Amino acid sequence: MERGWIVLAAALVLFMTPDVQGMGHLSFSNDTQVNITRDGCGMSKLCVETPKNCNPAGNTSCLFASVVSSTPVPSNGTELSIELSGESAGYIALGLTVNASEGTSMLFICAHNSSDNGTFFFRTMERNNTDNVLTPTERTVEEIRGMVNGNMIKCEFTVPDVNTTKTRNSQSTTFSVLLGSGSFNGSSLGAFNVSLNSGALNLAKPDSTVPTTTAPPISNTTAPMSNTTMPNNSGALQPHAVLLLLSVLTLTVMLRV
């Protein structure tokens, strides 16, 4: 009887902890290998990072994420395959939002628990974009795998049925991507500190983050004079042209003789 009360009390404490949530919405992969590089950025996957163009395979200060979007399925949305890599003593996270200054962001958190031998764990949270409050939410995430090496955290996961719109008859893959990090004290997650806000990106287009090359503007200033002699359009023959014409005529006469 006493043992039963202990179990009940533990369960109550578990559900009262703000950052604890059910795990039924999370599915972990049997494959624990994580290999994140820039290969395919702008071609097969959309990449965002800070500092700009940093390499997640060789730079520990590189906070990097890539997204591959499947073809949207009517009434469901699209499936996103996400890579996330960065350095933090607590957690790194990727957020998806329609408007980073209002509403909410769906936050996908990859973290390690330093009080438990640096064990990797994964959470989904909803972030209030106005006051930065995090609330646990049970968003389905599949094929989760992650690794921790010191403060370096790397993870890969898949998010099904993603849609910016609330209606089932309209699909959209345009989001602002947020990258950032936060602390973890062994029981609760700290505030999400945004390091990068990508602005609106179409996640279905890997080259969305590649700047479009535009023609340089036409200047109204007078171009500097060139050393190259420009042709005279007055219609009068120049001396060298007269000599050339005489040479041609002479050669023609000689050939006829």
PyMOL commands that set and color helices and strands:
alter all, ss='L'
color gray80, all
select helices_A, chain A and resi 2-16+114-116+206-209+239-256
alter helices_A, ss='H'
color red, helices_A
select strands_A, chain A and resi 26-28+46-50+63-69+78-87+91-97+104-113+119-128+134-136+141-149+152-162+174-182+193-202
alter strands_A, ss='S'
color yellow, strands_A
deselect
rebuild
show_as cartoon
